[in-house]
Amino acid sequence: MTLIEQRISSLEQRVSRVEGQLSLFIKMFIAFNVPILVGMIGILLKNAYHNGYCRSEEGPDSGNMSG
């Protein structure tokens, strides 16, 4: 095996290790951030319904200017 082949083999091993670590990092990032994101969306929806932004009944902010 020549020196160039050895260096290429070494680089291939390093790249495969980095790819494995990157995959693990992405999985951990998703695992920690998806629950936070879902919780924030839930809080926003709860506040929107609580404050009346999503109600279908007519209220003072319904756009009815007749009276």
Biopython code that builds the backbone (N, CA, C, O; Angstrom):
import numpy as np
from Bio.PDB.StructureBuilder import StructureBuilder

atoms = [
    (1, "MET", "N", (0.854, -1.175, 0.000)),
    (1, "MET", "CA", (0.000, 0.000, 0.000)),
    (1, "MET", "C", (0.902, 1.240, 0.000)),
    (1, "MET", "O", (1.815, 1.362, 0.816)),
    (2, "THR", "N", (0.633, 2.124, -0.903)),
    (2, "THR", "CA", (1.457, 3.325, -0.991)),
    (2, "THR", "C", (1.020, 4.340, 0.053)),
    (2, "THR", "O", (-0.009, 4.189, 0.712)),
    (3, "LEU", "N", (1.825, 5.364, 0.179)),
    (3, "LEU", "CA", (1.546, 6.422, 1.152)),
    (3, "LEU", "C", (0.234, 7.128, 0.828)),
    (3, "LEU", "O", (-0.538, 7.454, 1.730)),
    (4, "ILE", "N", (-0.016, 7.361, -0.440)),
    (4, "ILE", "CA", (-1.259, 8.048, -0.841)),
    (4, "ILE", "C", (-2.476, 7.193, -0.494)),
    (4, "ILE", "O", (-3.480, 7.718, -0.011)),
    (5, "GLU", "N", (-2.399, 5.893, -0.731)),
    (5, "GLU", "CA", (-3.517, 5.003, -0.405)),
    (5, "GLU", "C", (-3.776, 4.981, 1.100)),
    (5, "GLU", "O", (-4.927, 4.944, 1.535)),
    (6, "GLN", "N", (-2.708, 5.002, 1.889)),
    (6, "GLN", "CA", (-2.865, 5.022, 3.345)),
    (6, "GLN", "C", (-3.538, 6.313, 3.804)),
    (6, "GLN", "O", (-4.410, 6.299, 4.672)),
    (7, "ARG", "N", (-3.121, 7.426, 3.210)),
    (7, "ARG", "CA", (-3.712, 8.712, 3.598)),
    (7, "ARG", "C", (-5.177, 8.782, 3.176)),
    (7, "ARG", "O", (-6.008, 9.318, 3.910)),
    (8, "ILE", "N", (-5.497, 8.252, 2.011)),
    (8, "ILE", "CA", (-6.891, 8.236, 1.557)),
    (8, "ILE", "C", (-7.729, 7.365, 2.486)),
    (8, "ILE", "O", (-8.847, 7.735, 2.846)),
    (9, "SER", "N", (-7.198, 6.223, 2.870)),
    (9, "SER", "CA", (-7.912, 5.336, 3.789)),
    (9, "SER", "C", (-8.145, 6.023, 5.132)),
    (9, "SER", "O", (-9.225, 5.918, 5.712)),
    (10, "SER", "N", (-7.132, 6.721, 5.618)),
    (10, "SER", "CA", (-7.265, 7.448, 6.881)),
    (10, "SER", "C", (-8.331, 8.534, 6.773)),
    (10, "SER", "O", (-9.140, 8.708, 7.685)),
    (11, "LEU", "N", (-8.333, 9.260, 5.665)),
    (11, "LEU", "CA", (-9.342, 10.305, 5.461)),
    (11, "LEU", "C", (-10.747, 9.719, 5.382)),
    (11, "LEU", "O", (-11.690, 10.302, 5.917)),
    (12, "GLU", "N", (-10.897, 8.578, 4.721)),
    (12, "GLU", "CA", (-12.209, 7.929, 4.631)),
    (12, "GLU", "C", (-12.720, 7.557, 6.020)),
    (12, "GLU", "O", (-13.903, 7.728, 6.312)),
    (13, "GLN", "N", (-11.836, 7.052, 6.874)),
    (13, "GLN", "CA", (-12.241, 6.686, 8.227)),
    (13, "GLN", "C", (-12.661, 7.919, 9.023)),
    (13, "GLN", "O", (-13.651, 7.885, 9.753)),
    (14, "ARG", "N", (-11.912, 8.999, 8.880)),
    (14, "ARG", "CA", (-12.259, 10.234, 9.593)),
    (14, "ARG", "C", (-13.603, 10.776, 9.135)),
    (14, "ARG", "O", (-14.423, 11.190, 9.955)),
    (15, "VAL", "N", (-13.829, 10.773, 7.826)),
    (15, "VAL", "CA", (-15.092, 11.288, 7.287)),
    (15, "VAL", "C", (-16.259, 10.447, 7.781)),
    (15, "VAL", "O", (-17.307, 10.994, 8.126)),
    (16, "SER", "N", (-16.101, 9.131, 7.824)),
    (16, "SER", "CA", (-17.204, 8.282, 8.287)),
    (16, "SER", "C", (-17.506, 8.535, 9.763)),
    (16, "SER", "O", (-18.669, 8.513, 10.167)),
    (17, "ARG", "N", (-16.471, 8.776, 10.573)),
    (17, "ARG", "CA", (-16.707, 9.100, 11.985)),
    (17, "ARG", "C", (-17.437, 10.428, 12.131)),
    (17, "ARG", "O", (-18.359, 10.545, 12.938)),
    (18, "VAL", "N", (-17.029, 11.429, 11.354)),
    (18, "VAL", "CA", (-17.677, 12.741, 11.422)),
    (18, "VAL", "C", (-19.131, 12.635, 10.982)),
    (18, "VAL", "O", (-20.003, 13.259, 11.586)),
    (19, "GLU", "N", (-19.408, 11.856, 9.941)),
    (19, "GLU", "CA", (-20.789, 11.673, 9.486)),
    (19, "GLU", "C", (-21.636, 11.033, 10.576)),
    (19, "GLU", "O", (-22.782, 11.433, 10.781)),
    (20, "GLY", "N", (-21.097, 10.057, 11.270)),
    (20, "GLY", "CA", (-21.831, 9.418, 12.360)),
    (20, "GLY", "C", (-22.111, 10.375, 13.503)),
    (20, "GLY", "O", (-23.207, 10.374, 14.064)),
    (21, "GLN", "N", (-21.127, 11.191, 13.851)),
    (21, "GLN", "CA", (-21.319, 12.163, 14.925)),
    (21, "GLN", "C", (-22.327, 13.227, 14.522)),
    (21, "GLN", "O", (-23.129, 13.666, 15.347)),
    (22, "LEU", "N", (-22.295, 13.646, 13.258)),
    (22, "LEU", "CA", (-23.231, 14.657, 12.778)),
    (22, "LEU", "C", (-24.660, 14.117, 12.813)),
    (22, "LEU", "O", (-25.588, 14.830, 13.196)),
    (23, "SER", "N", (-24.832, 12.869, 12.418)),
    (23, "SER", "CA", (-26.160, 12.254, 12.458)),
    (23, "SER", "C", (-26.685, 12.204, 13.893)),
    (23, "SER", "O", (-27.855, 12.497, 14.140)),
    (24, "LEU", "N", (-25.831, 11.838, 14.822)),
    (24, "LEU", "CA", (-26.230, 11.794, 16.229)),
    (24, "LEU", "C", (-26.578, 13.186, 16.738)),
    (24, "LEU", "O", (-27.551, 13.351, 17.474)),
    (25, "PHE", "N", (-25.792, 14.191, 16.352)),
    (25, "PHE", "CA", (-26.054, 15.566, 16.778)),
    (25, "PHE", "C", (-27.405, 16.044, 16.257)),
    (25, "PHE", "O", (-28.158, 16.688, 16.987)),
    (26, "ILE", "N", (-27.714, 15.735, 15.008)),
    (26, "ILE", "CA", (-29.001, 16.150, 14.425)),
    (26, "ILE", "C", (-30.152, 15.472, 15.157)),
    (26, "ILE", "O", (-31.161, 16.114, 15.447)),
    (27, "LYS", "N", (-30.017, 14.195, 15.458)),
    (27, "LYS", "CA", (-31.072, 13.479, 16.179)),
    (27, "LYS", "C", (-31.278, 14.061, 17.578)),
    (27, "LYS", "O", (-32.414, 14.197, 18.031)),
    (28, "MET", "N", (-30.193, 14.402, 18.255)),
    (28, "MET", "CA", (-30.319, 14.992, 19.591)),
    (28, "MET", "C", (-30.947, 16.379, 19.517)),
    (28, "MET", "O", (-31.761, 16.739, 20.366)),
    (29, "PHE", "N", (-30.572, 17.156, 18.506)),
    (29, "PHE", "CA", (-31.140, 18.488, 18.325)),
    (29, "PHE", "C", (-32.651, 18.397, 18.131)),
    (29, "PHE", "O", (-33.405, 19.154, 18.743)),
    (30, "ILE", "N", (-33.091, 17.475, 17.284)),
    (30, "ILE", "CA", (-34.528, 17.297, 17.044)),
    (30, "ILE", "C", (-35.215, 16.804, 18.312)),
    (30, "ILE", "O", (-36.294, 17.282, 18.660)),
    (31, "ALA", "N", (-34.597, 15.857, 18.999)),
    (31, "ALA", "CA", (-35.215, 15.284, 20.197)),
    (31, "ALA", "C", (-35.428, 16.329, 21.285)),
    (31, "ALA", "O", (-36.416, 16.255, 22.016)),
    (32, "PHE", "N", (-34.537, 17.289, 21.409)),
    (32, "PHE", "CA", (-34.680, 18.305, 22.449)),
    (32, "PHE", "C", (-35.560, 19.471, 22.019)),
    (32, "PHE", "O", (-36.242, 20.062, 22.857)),
    (33, "ASN", "N", (-35.563, 19.814, 20.744)),
    (33, "ASN", "CA", (-36.253, 21.024, 20.317)),
    (33, "ASN", "C", (-37.691, 20.810, 19.859)),
    (33, "ASN", "O", (-38.495, 21.737, 19.953)),
    (34, "VAL", "N", (-38.040, 19.639, 19.372)),
    (34, "VAL", "CA", (-39.420, 19.402, 18.936)),
    (34, "VAL", "C", (-40.400, 19.518, 20.103)),
    (34, "VAL", "O", (-41.430, 20.171, 19.939)),
    (35, "PRO", "N", (-40.144, 18.926, 21.268)),
    (35, "PRO", "CA", (-41.098, 19.111, 22.376)),
    (35, "PRO", "C", (-41.248, 20.570, 22.804)),
    (35, "PRO", "O", (-42.344, 21.009, 23.153)),
    (36, "ILE", "N", (-40.151, 21.316, 22.776)),
    (36, "ILE", "CA", (-40.231, 22.741, 23.128)),
    (36, "ILE", "C", (-41.090, 23.480, 22.116)),
    (36, "ILE", "O", (-41.932, 24.296, 22.489)),
    (37, "LEU", "N", (-40.880, 23.195, 20.838)),
    (37, "LEU", "CA", (-41.655, 23.847, 19.784)),
    (37, "LEU", "C", (-43.139, 23.503, 19.896)),
    (37, "LEU", "O", (-43.989, 24.383, 19.761)),
    (38, "VAL", "N", (-43.455, 22.241, 20.140)),
    (38, "VAL", "CA", (-44.857, 21.832, 20.285)),
    (38, "VAL", "C", (-45.484, 22.517, 21.493)),
    (38, "VAL", "O", (-46.634, 22.951, 21.431)),
    (39, "GLY", "N", (-44.745, 22.618, 22.583)),
    (39, "GLY", "CA", (-45.261, 23.309, 23.765)),
    (39, "GLY", "C", (-45.526, 24.778, 23.504)),
    (39, "GLY", "O", (-46.542, 25.315, 23.944)),
    (40, "MET", "N", (-44.619, 25.433, 22.791)),
    (40, "MET", "CA", (-44.819, 26.854, 22.487)),
    (40, "MET", "C", (-46.031, 27.060, 21.583)),
    (40, "MET", "O", (-46.801, 27.999, 21.784)),
    (41, "ILE", "N", (-46.206, 26.191, 20.594)),
    (41, "ILE", "CA", (-47.378, 26.297, 19.720)),
    (41, "ILE", "C", (-48.648, 26.080, 20.531)),
    (41, "ILE", "O", (-49.639, 26.781, 20.329)),
    (42, "GLY", "N", (-48.628, 25.120, 21.443)),
    (42, "GLY", "CA", (-49.790, 24.882, 22.295)),
    (42, "GLY", "C", (-50.130, 26.080, 23.157)),
    (42, "GLY", "O", (-51.301, 26.431, 23.302)),
    (43, "ILE", "N", (-49.119, 26.712, 23.730)),
    (43, "ILE", "CA", (-49.361, 27.907, 24.555)),
    (43, "ILE", "C", (-49.939, 29.031, 23.712)),
    (43, "ILE", "O", (-50.871, 29.713, 24.140)),
    (44, "LEU", "N", (-49.395, 29.231, 22.518)),
    (44, "LEU", "CA", (-49.910, 30.287, 21.641)),
    (44, "LEU", "C", (-51.360, 30.023, 21.240)),
    (44, "LEU", "O", (-52.181, 30.940, 21.236)),
    (45, "LEU", "N", (-51.676, 28.771, 20.904)),
    (45, "LEU", "CA", (-53.063, 28.444, 20.545)),
    (45, "LEU", "C", (-53.994, 28.622, 21.736)),
    (45, "LEU", "O", (-55.107, 29.128, 21.588)),
    (46, "LYS", "N", (-53.548, 28.211, 22.904)),
    (46, "LYS", "CA", (-54.370, 28.375, 24.103)),
    (46, "LYS", "C", (-54.646, 29.850, 24.359)),
    (46, "LYS", "O", (-55.777, 30.226, 24.667)),
    (47, "ASN", "N", (-53.621, 30.686, 24.233)),
    (47, "ASN", "CA", (-53.806, 32.122, 24.430)),
    (47, "ASN", "C", (-54.709, 32.723, 23.361)),
    (47, "ASN", "O", (-55.512, 33.608, 23.657)),
    (48, "ALA", "N", (-54.588, 32.256, 22.132)),
    (48, "ALA", "CA", (-55.421, 32.785, 21.057)),
    (48, "ALA", "C", (-56.891, 32.461, 21.315)),
    (48, "ALA", "O", (-57.752, 33.323, 21.143)),
    (49, "TYR", "N", (-57.184, 31.233, 21.725)),
    (49, "TYR", "CA", (-58.577, 30.874, 22.007)),
    (49, "TYR", "C", (-59.072, 31.569, 23.268)),
    (49, "TYR", "O", (-60.236, 31.965, 23.342)),
    (50, "HIS", "N", (-58.216, 31.717, 24.243)),
    (50, "HIS", "CA", (-58.604, 32.365, 25.500)),
    (50, "HIS", "C", (-58.919, 33.846, 25.282)),
    (50, "HIS", "O", (-59.838, 34.378, 25.905)),
    (51, "ASN", "N", (-58.178, 34.505, 24.418)),
    (51, "ASN", "CA", (-58.380, 35.930, 24.163)),
    (51, "ASN", "C", (-59.449, 36.199, 23.112)),
    (51, "ASN", "O", (-59.786, 37.358, 22.868)),
    (52, "GLY", "N", (-59.980, 35.176, 22.496)),
    (52, "GLY", "CA", (-61.090, 35.347, 21.577)),
    (52, "GLY", "C", (-60.711, 35.577, 20.131)),
    (52, "GLY", "O", (-61.570, 35.952, 19.333)),
    (53, "TYR", "N", (-59.469, 35.367, 19.764)),
    (53, "TYR", "CA", (-59.074, 35.594, 18.378)),
    (53, "TYR", "C", (-59.617, 34.523, 17.442)),
    (53, "TYR", "O", (-59.764, 34.769, 16.245)),
    (54, "CYS", "N", (-59.912, 33.365, 17.957)),
    (54, "CYS", "CA", (-60.339, 32.269, 17.104)),
    (54, "CYS", "C", (-61.815, 31.935, 17.270)),
    (54, "CYS", "O", (-62.256, 30.889, 16.792)),
    (55, "ARG", "N", (-62.578, 32.771, 17.919)),
    (55, "ARG", "CA", (-64.000, 32.492, 18.109)),
    (55, "ARG", "C", (-64.787, 32.896, 16.877)),
    (55, "ARG", "O", (-64.463, 33.884, 16.219)),
    (56, "SER", "N", (-65.819, 32.131, 16.570)),
    (56, "SER", "CA", (-66.628, 32.448, 15.395)),
    (56, "SER", "C", (-67.803, 33.353, 15.748)),
    (56, "SER", "O", (-68.424, 33.923, 14.851)),
    (57, "GLU", "N", (-68.123, 33.498, 17.036)),
    (57, "GLU", "CA", (-69.245, 34.353, 17.425)),
    (57, "GLU", "C", (-68.878, 35.819, 17.230)),
    (57, "GLU", "O", (-67.703, 36.187, 17.262)),
    (58, "GLU", "N", (-69.881, 36.637, 17.032)),
    (58, "GLU", "CA", (-69.622, 38.046, 16.777)),
    (58, "GLU", "C", (-69.356, 38.763, 18.088)),
    (58, "GLU", "O", (-70.048, 38.556, 19.085)),
    (59, "GLY", "N", (-68.355, 39.595, 18.065)),
    (59, "GLY", "CA", (-67.985, 40.368, 19.228)),
    (59, "GLY", "C", (-67.607, 41.771, 18.802)),
    (59, "GLY", "O", (-67.855, 42.158, 17.660)),
    (60, "PRO", "N", (-67.015, 42.535, 19.698)),
    (60, "PRO", "CA", (-66.673, 43.919, 19.361)),
    (60, "PRO", "C", (-65.623, 44.030, 18.262)),
    (60, "PRO", "O", (-65.539, 45.063, 17.597)),
    (61, "ASP", "N", (-64.828, 42.997, 18.060)),
    (61, "ASP", "CA", (-63.783, 43.049, 17.041)),
    (61, "ASP", "C", (-64.133, 42.213, 15.815)),
    (61, "ASP", "O", (-63.234, 41.796, 15.085)),
    (62, "SER", "N", (-65.404, 41.962, 15.575)),
    (62, "SER", "CA", (-65.780, 41.078, 14.479)),
    (62, "SER", "C", (-65.816, 41.774, 13.138)),
    (62, "SER", "O", (-65.950, 41.102, 12.116)),
    (63, "GLY", "N", (-65.701, 43.087, 13.092)),
    (63, "GLY", "CA", (-65.717, 43.798, 11.828)),
    (63, "GLY", "C", (-67.085, 44.298, 11.437)),
    (63, "GLY", "O", (-67.240, 44.886, 10.366)),
    (64, "ASN", "N", (-68.082, 44.081, 12.273)),
    (64, "ASN", "CA", (-69.438, 44.535, 11.984)),
    (64, "ASN", "C", (-69.556, 45.990, 12.425)),
    (64, "ASN", "O", (-69.522, 46.279, 13.621)),
    (65, "MET", "N", (-69.695, 46.906, 11.473)),
    (65, "MET", "CA", (-69.725, 48.334, 11.784)),
    (65, "MET", "C", (-71.151, 48.886, 11.843)),
    (65, "MET", "O", (-71.334, 50.101, 11.922)),
    (66, "SER", "N", (-72.155, 48.024, 11.808)),
    (66, "SER", "CA", (-73.537, 48.508, 11.726)),
    (66, "SER", "C", (-74.077, 49.002, 13.064)),
    (66, "SER", "O", (-75.120, 49.655, 13.101)),
    (67, "GLY", "N", (-73.409, 48.710, 14.128)),
    (67, "GLY", "CA", (-74.026, 49.240, 15.296)),
    (67, "GLY", "C", (-73.452, 48.860, 16.564)),
    (67, "GLY", "O", (-73.937, 49.284, 17.613)),
]
sb = StructureBuilder()
sb.init_structure("model")
sb.init_model(0)
sb.init_chain("A")
sb.init_seg("    ")
for serial, (resi, resn, name, xyz) in enumerate(atoms, 1):
    if name == "N":
        sb.init_residue(resn, " ", resi, " ")
    sb.init_atom(name, np.array(xyz, "f"), 0.0, 1.0, " ", f" {name:<3s}", serial, name[0])
structure = sb.get_structure()
